[in-house]
Amino acid sequence: MFKALKPYYRFFIPLGVLLALWIVGTIGYVLIDNYSWFDAFYMTIITVATVGYGEVQPLSISGKLFTAFLIITSFGTFAYAVSSITKFVFDGEFNDFFKNRKLNATIEKLRDHVIICGYGRNGRQAAQVLKKHHKRFVVIENNSKLNESITHQFKELVLTGDATQDEILLKAGIMHAKALITTLPVDADNLFIVLTARNLNKNLTIISRASEDNSDAKLKIAGANNVIMPDKVGGAHMASLVMKPDVMEFIDHITAEGGANISLEEISFERIPDALKNKTLKDLEIRNRSGANIIGYKTAMGEYIVNPSADTRIIPQSKLFVLGTPEQITALKNILS
């Protein structure tokens, strides 16, 4: 709690000092000269503020000594507190305080969101794809100036901090997140994030960037589900465009980078209705009921089958890959819900 309040000490400490003076003064006048609580409060205010008004009622010698003590104690303190609070408000820290409270409250309500660590070139590309598919995500970036330039639709979900720290990952809602993407330029930082994230959330899907050839194996050992090497992927993609340009453009079109008129979705065994589990693809009648097409199947052993036959049985830990228009995919999800 102290760490959370530390950036706002310029507001809370002066405010606390003022409250302490008012409480002590109010109680003092009530006990010493039998003032009413309201009169004691009013007397304390005009004394601390040194406005020069007359006494609410005659003071005893003890009351005058207490008033002198209160004036000496509050001399300069009141001006310091007021100036500090005013500066806090006009410097924008007051707005930042409530902005951060709103941010924390919003993130606490998120479920199955994605955390993007680093908002460089790769981080921005990941955010653009997630944005296109209306997937909520939280960005963690250490560069505050870069954060100010973010204009995506979830720009309110941006945390400034070091993603290698447990505290910032917890603040980003890692315990309720679906996936984490770390795109930092230094492999050691990505490795540390993967280790920390996997320790915090065992079920999290972790995708990490790697630059060095020997880093991918280490990142997978640390807990990454997938490791992407942008330089290798980019080079391979460009070579494939030379060999099979139309095929690659078609693949780009049906994947996350494609347009909004086609979707490629995966359906896990858990999402299949109980009545259709362990049945064949023919029994699902996905094509007839939704218009979408099953183009791939992943077995429980991790083997991929392209264009599976109608006799393929849906077993635990398997997945289906379905291609269709957004309307067809929506119809399919309604069938499975």
CORMOZI-V737727 format. One record per helix or strand of 3 or more residues. SS is the DSSP state (A for helix, B for strand). FROM is the first residue (numbers start at 1). TO is the last residue. If there is no record, write none. Layout:
<<SS:FROM:TO> <SS:FROM:TO>>
//
This chain:
<<A:2:6> <A:9:33> <A:37:48> <A:61:74> <A:77:90> <A:93:109> <B:114:117> <A:121:132> <B:137:141> <A:144:148> <B:158:160> <A:166:171> <A:174:176> <B:179:182> <A:187:200> <B:205:209> <A:215:222> <B:226:228> <A:230:243> <A:245:254> <B:263:268> <A:269:271> <A:274:276> <A:281:284> <A:286:290> <B:293:298> <B:304:306> <B:319:324> <A:326:336>>
//
